[in-house]
Amino acid sequence: MLNQDKLFLEAHESYVKGSYRNKAKIVTANGVQKLSIPLQKGKHQQKSIQEVKISYTENWQRQHWRSLKTAYENAPYWEDYENELKTLLDQKTETLWDYNLLILKGLLEIIQIDIPIVLSNAYEKEPKGVRDLRQVIKPKNADFALEGIRNIPYSQVFEDRLPFIPNATILDLIFCKGPETSLILEQMALDLKA
């Protein structure tokens, strides 16, 4: 993303079960914990990603925030970002698409990355002229490695008892490295420029 002029988002695909579209992984004292946004029934019926609705029957936002607090309240930059991120993550939208877009824009602002976001006009099975990562970044492929992008280990909260855990949510990097987040992301992407 950092090496591109624009960020293209697929706005017309069908919802894909088992994807990161409603999941994230955080690093806790016990290792990886997965957070999942509950969706209303009918989500697996080939609905457009823009039609998939979030379920608020349970207070999952409070549960997610408690998990984040437990995992990261001892991180070096927790206090610097806690209020801003809580406000962002507590937003309510009807659809998963709107929530994800809201979170993406908020996170880009927090880490001070200014890149235009372009939504696709129609679904393309094999889009031309863009790097298509729709089927690469998946929870089942938790240790995925993207060609040209290297994982750069950084100090994580529980590094005294756990090895570095790659591919965690961007919140892990923000809480652990704060204003260095965009610099680390740039370093991770240097291979793509070569």
N, C-alpha and C positions, 0 to 999 in steps of 0.2 A: 504494500500500500504506500509506503513512504517513497518508493521509487517511481510512483505513477503520477500522472497529471490529474487523474480522477479516480474515484472509487466507484466501481459499477456494482450495483446490487441487483440480484435477480428478484424482481417484484412479481413475477407471473408464474412461478413454479407451483407445483402441488406441494402440500405439506409433506415433509419427509420424516417418518417415524424414526426414532433413534439417532437424531442429529443434535447438534448444539443449538438449534433454533430455540429450544426452551430449557437448555441445560448448561451448567458451568461446573467446573471443579475447582475447589479451594484446597489449600494445604493446611492441615490441622496437626495437632500433636500426635494423632493416630494415623497420619498419612492423608491420602486423598479422601475428600468428602464431596459427593455430588449434590448439587442443588438443582432442583427441577421446578419449573413453573407449571402448575397444574392447568390443564386445558379442559374446556367443556367437551362433553361427549360428542362423538361424531367427527373427531379430528382426523381419523384415519380413512375417511371416505373420499379421498382425492380432492379435498377442498383446496382452493387457492390459498397460498400462504397468507394472503391479505384477509381471508375470511375466518381464519382459525381464532376462536375466542378464548380468552383467559378465564379460568374459573376463580372466583373469589369466595367460594363457599368456606374455605379454610383461610386463616390469616397467614398465608405462606410468606408474605413480605416480612412480617414480624419474625417468623421462624428463620428465614434466610438472614435477616439482619443479626439475629442472635448468634447464628452460626458464624457469620463474618466477624462479629465482635469477639467471640471466643477465640477464633483463629488468629485475628490480626490486632487485637487491642494492645499487644506488646510490640508490634512492629514499629520501626523508627518513625514512620510518617502517618500513623493512625490518626493522631490528634489533628494533623494538618488537613486531612481530607475527610474525616469522619462526618462532619455535618453536611458538607456539600454532597458527598456520595449518598448519605442517608436520604436527603431531600430528593435526589435524582432517583434512587431505587424505590422510593415510596410512591412514586407517581402511579396513577392507575389509568390504564387505557382499556378499551374494550377488546382490542385484538392484539395478538402476539406480535404481528408485524409492526403495529404502531408503537408498542412498548420497546421492541428491539431497536427501532429507528431512533426513538427518543433517547434510549440508553447509549447507543452508538454516538450520536451527536454530542451528548453530554460528556462522554468519556474523551472524545476527541478534543473537546474544549478544555477539559481538565488537564490533559497531557500536552496541550498547546500544539496540536497538529491541525493545520488548516488545509483541508483537501475537499474539493467539491464532491458531493455525493450525487451520482447519476443513477436513476432507476431505469431498469429495462422497460421497453415499450411492449414487448411480447416475449414469450418463452422461446429460447433457442436451445436446441439440444446440444449443439456444438458452436458456441459463440466464437466469432472470428475477432482477432485483434486484442483479446484479453486473456489473462491467465485464469483459467477456470478451476476454482478450488471447491466447487459445490460438493463433489463426491469424495474429496480427499480428507477434509477436516471433520472427523467423526469420533464420538465417544468410544465406539468399539475399537477404533484404531488410536487408542489413547497416547501411544508413544510415536505418533506420526512424525515424520521428518519431511519437510518440504525442500525440494531441490533448490539449492541456492540460498537457503535460509538456515543459519546455524543457531542452535540453542546456546546462549551464553549464560552459564551459571552465574547467579548472583546470590547474595546472602538472603536466605529465607528465614522466617521466624524460628522454625524448629530445626535449623541446620545442625544443632548440637546432637540430635538424635536421629535425624533422617537424611538420606542423601538428597541432593538437589532433585526436585520434582519439576520436570519441564511441562510445558503446555497447560499450565494452570490459567485461571482467569486473569485478565489484565489487572484486576484489583490486587492480586498478589504482588505484581511488580510495582504498582502505584503505592501500596502501603509499605513495601519494603525499600523502595528506592526513590520514591517521591519525585522531585524535579528531574532526576536522572532518567526517568522512564523513557522519554522520547529519545535520549542519547543511546540507551541500551537497545531500543528497537531499531535505531539507525545502524548500530553495529551489527545487529543480527541480520540486517538486510544488505550489508555491504557486498556480499557475494553475488547478489543479483546485478550489481553495477558492472562487475568485472566481465 
